[in-house]
Amino acid sequence: MTQAAGMPAHPAIAPDDITGLLLAGGRGSRMGGVDKGLQNFNGVPLALHAVLRLGAQVGQMMINANRNLAAYEAFGVPVLTDSLADYPGPLAGFLTGLENCDTPFLLTVPCDTPRFPTDLAARLAEALEAGNAEIAMVTAPDTEEGAEPVLRPQPVFCLLRTDLYESLLRFTEGGGRKVQAWTAQHRTVFVPFDRPGDAPDAFFNANTLAELHALEKR
C-alpha cells in the first residue's frame, strides 16, 4: 500500500495512551533527608507542580513515593510505593510504574526538576515511533564552567513501552540498579532538547534546598 500524501510516516502516540509517573520515592539525602516532592516551588509542592505540568500532557498520572503517603494522596492521583526494599533508586519506581500501568506507554519524570518542557511527552512519543524504539530518553545541554554545552542523557526522563515490565523485573531481580545499564539492553532513542527556544535549564534538578530556592528566582 502506498502512503497518501501528507500522512505521517508512522502512527502517532495519543496522549491518552501514555501514563505519567512522578518519581518521588528517594531518600532526599542531598537535601538533608527531607521529602523532596513536598518542598515548595513558588508556593506549590514540587510533586503537585509536576503532576499538573505532566498531567496536561498525558492521559493518566501516578506518583511513586515511599514516605508521607497521605500528603501525596491529597494531590488526587494514585500513589504507589516501591516493590523493592531499601530505596534502591529510580528503577524501583520504573518497575512499580510498569507493573501498574494501564496504558501502552509510561513516561517517567523526577520530582526535583520543576521546569521540564511542556512538550516533553509529545517529543519523546514522536521520536520513539519514528525510531521504532522501545525507550525514548531525553538528552539535554549540560554546561560546565568555561566549556561548551554538551548533550548528556537524562535517564529519569524516559518514555517506555509498558511491555518492558518483565525485562526490568529480571534485571532488578538480578541486582541491576543503573537505569542506563538496563536501557542499553533495548532499542533506545536519545531525544535532544536543544532546539532554538528550548530553555537551557529545563532539566536542571535541585539537589539542595539552596538550589531549589535559587531556581525559584530565575
C-alpha positions as CSV (number, residue, x, y, z in Angstrom):
1,M,0.0,0.0,0.0
2,T,1.4,3.4,-0.9
3,Q,1.2,6.2,1.7
4,A,-1.1,9.0,1.0
5,A,0.5,12.4,0.6
6,G,0.6,14.4,3.8
7,M,0.1,11.4,6.1
8,P,2.6,10.8,8.8
9,A,5.2,8.2,8.2
10,H,4.3,6.5,11.4
11,P,1.2,6.4,13.7
12,A,1.3,9.0,16.4
13,I,1.1,8.0,20.1
14,A,-2.0,9.6,21.5
15,P,-1.7,11.4,24.9
16,D,-4.3,9.1,26.3
17,D,-2.0,6.1,25.6
18,I,0.6,7.5,28.0
19,T,0.6,7.3,31.8
20,G,2.8,9.8,33.5
21,L,4.8,8.6,36.6
22,L,6.3,11.1,39.0
23,L,9.3,9.7,40.8
24,A,9.3,10.9,44.4
25,G,10.4,7.8,46.2
26,G,14.0,8.7,47.1
27,R,15.6,9.4,50.4
28,G,16.4,13.1,49.6
29,S,19.8,12.5,51.1
30,R,21.4,15.5,49.4
31,M,18.5,17.7,50.6
32,G,19.1,16.8,54.2
33,G,16.8,13.9,54.2
34,V,13.6,15.9,53.6
35,D,10.9,14.6,51.3
36,K,11.8,16.4,48.1
37,G,8.4,16.2,46.5
38,L,6.8,18.0,49.3
39,Q,9.2,21.0,49.2
40,N,7.6,24.2,47.8
41,F,8.5,25.6,44.4
42,N,6.9,29.1,44.0
43,G,4.4,28.2,46.7
44,V,3.4,24.8,45.3
45,P,4.8,21.5,46.4
46,L,7.2,20.1,43.8
47,A,5.2,16.9,43.4
48,L,1.9,18.8,42.8
49,H,3.7,21.2,40.4
50,A,5.0,18.2,38.3
51,V,1.6,16.4,38.5
52,L,-0.1,19.4,37.0
53,R,2.7,20.1,34.4
54,L,2.9,16.5,33.2
55,G,-0.8,15.7,33.7
56,A,-1.6,18.2,31.0
57,Q,0.5,16.2,28.5
58,V,-0.7,12.6,29.2
59,G,-3.9,10.6,29.8
60,Q,-3.3,9.5,33.4
61,M,-0.9,10.2,36.3
62,M,0.6,8.2,39.1
63,I,3.1,9.1,41.9
64,N,5.8,6.8,43.2
65,A,6.5,7.7,46.8
66,N,7.7,5.8,49.9
67,R,7.1,8.4,52.7
68,N,4.3,10.8,53.7
69,L,1.8,8.9,51.6
70,A,-1.2,10.7,52.8
71,A,0.3,14.0,51.7
72,Y,0.9,12.7,48.2
73,E,-2.6,11.1,48.0
74,A,-4.0,14.5,48.7
75,F,-2.8,15.5,45.2
76,G,-5.6,13.4,43.7
77,V,-3.7,10.7,41.8
78,P,-2.8,7.1,42.6
79,V,0.3,6.8,44.9
80,L,2.5,3.6,44.5
81,T,5.3,2.5,46.8
82,D,8.4,0.6,45.7
83,S,8.1,-3.1,45.4
84,L,11.8,-3.3,46.1
85,A,13.2,-2.6,49.6
86,D,15.6,-0.1,50.9
87,Y,15.2,2.8,48.4
88,P,17.1,1.1,45.5
89,G,16.8,4.1,43.1
90,P,14.7,5.2,40.2
91,L,14.5,1.7,38.6
92,A,12.3,0.7,41.5
93,G,9.9,3.4,40.5
94,F,10.1,2.4,36.9
95,L,9.2,-1.2,37.9
96,T,6.3,-0.2,40.1
97,G,5.0,2.1,37.4
98,L,5.2,-0.5,34.6
99,E,3.5,-3.1,36.9
100,N,0.6,-0.7,37.5
101,C,0.3,1.0,34.1
102,D,-2.9,0.5,32.2
103,T,-1.7,2.3,29.0
104,P,0.7,1.1,26.4
105,F,3.3,3.7,27.4
106,L,4.8,5.1,30.7
107,L,6.5,8.4,30.9
108,T,8.8,9.0,34.0
109,V,9.9,12.3,35.4
110,P,11.6,13.1,38.7
111,C,10.1,15.4,41.4
112,D,13.1,17.7,41.6
113,T,13.1,19.2,38.1
114,P,10.2,21.6,38.0
115,R,10.8,23.2,34.7
116,F,10.7,20.2,32.4
117,P,9.2,21.1,29.0
118,T,5.5,21.3,28.4
119,D,6.0,19.4,25.1
120,L,8.1,16.6,26.8
121,A,5.6,13.8,26.1
122,A,4.9,14.8,22.5
123,R,8.5,15.0,21.5
124,L,9.5,11.7,23.2
125,A,6.5,10.0,21.7
126,E,7.3,11.3,18.2
127,A,11.0,10.1,18.5
128,L,10.0,6.7,19.9
129,E,7.7,6.0,17.0
130,A,10.0,7.4,14.3
131,G,12.9,5.3,15.6
132,N,10.8,2.2,16.1
133,A,12.3,2.2,19.6
134,E,11.2,0.7,22.9
135,I,12.5,3.6,25.0
136,A,12.9,7.3,24.4
137,M,15.3,9.1,26.7
138,V,16.0,12.8,27.0
139,T,19.4,14.4,26.3
140,A,19.9,18.0,27.4
141,P,22.6,20.6,27.4
142,D,24.9,20.3,30.4
143,T,27.3,23.3,30.8
144,E,30.5,23.1,32.9
145,E,32.2,26.3,33.7
146,G,34.3,27.5,30.8
147,A,33.2,24.8,28.5
148,E,30.7,24.5,25.6
149,P,27.4,22.8,26.4
150,V,27.4,19.0,25.9
151,L,24.3,17.0,25.4
152,R,24.0,14.5,28.2
153,P,21.4,11.7,28.9
154,Q,18.7,12.4,31.5
155,P,17.9,8.8,32.3
156,V,15.0,9.5,34.7
157,F,13.1,11.3,31.8
158,C,12.1,8.2,29.8
159,L,9.2,7.1,27.7
160,L,8.9,3.3,28.0
161,R,6.8,0.7,26.3
162,T,4.8,-0.9,29.1
163,D,5.6,-4.4,27.8
164,L,9.2,-4.0,29.1
165,Y,8.0,-4.9,32.6
166,E,9.2,-8.5,32.5
167,S,12.6,-7.4,31.3
168,L,13.0,-4.8,34.1
169,L,11.8,-7.4,36.6
170,R,14.5,-9.8,35.6
171,F,17.1,-7.0,35.6
172,T,16.3,-5.8,39.1
173,E,15.9,-9.3,40.5
174,G,19.5,-9.9,39.2
175,G,20.6,-6.9,41.3
176,G,20.7,-4.3,38.5
177,R,20.1,-0.7,39.6
178,K,21.5,1.5,36.9
179,V,18.9,3.0,34.6
180,Q,21.3,3.2,31.6
181,A,22.6,-0.3,32.1
182,W,19.0,-1.6,31.6
183,T,18.0,0.7,28.8
184,A,21.2,-0.3,26.9
185,Q,19.6,-3.8,26.6
186,H,16.7,-2.3,24.5
187,R,16.2,-0.2,21.4
188,T,16.6,3.3,22.9
189,V,16.5,6.5,21.1
190,F,18.0,9.6,22.6
191,V,16.0,12.8,22.1
192,P,17.8,16.1,22.2
193,F,16.1,19.1,23.8
194,D,18.4,21.8,22.4
195,R,16.2,23.3,19.7
196,P,16.1,27.1,19.4
197,G,13.7,28.3,22.1
198,D,14.3,25.3,24.4
199,A,15.1,26.6,27.9
200,P,18.7,25.7,28.7
201,D,17.8,24.9,32.3
202,A,14.7,22.9,31.6
203,F,16.2,19.8,33.1
204,F,18.1,21.4,36.0
205,N,17.4,19.3,39.1
206,A,17.5,20.9,42.5
207,N,19.6,18.6,44.8
208,T,19.7,21.0,47.8
209,L,17.2,23.5,49.3
210,A,19.6,26.3,48.3
211,E,19.5,25.2,44.6
212,L,15.7,24.9,44.8
213,H,15.4,28.5,46.2
214,A,17.8,29.8,43.6
215,L,15.7,28.1,40.8
216,E,12.6,29.9,42.0
217,K,14.3,33.3,41.4
218,R,15.3,32.5,37.8
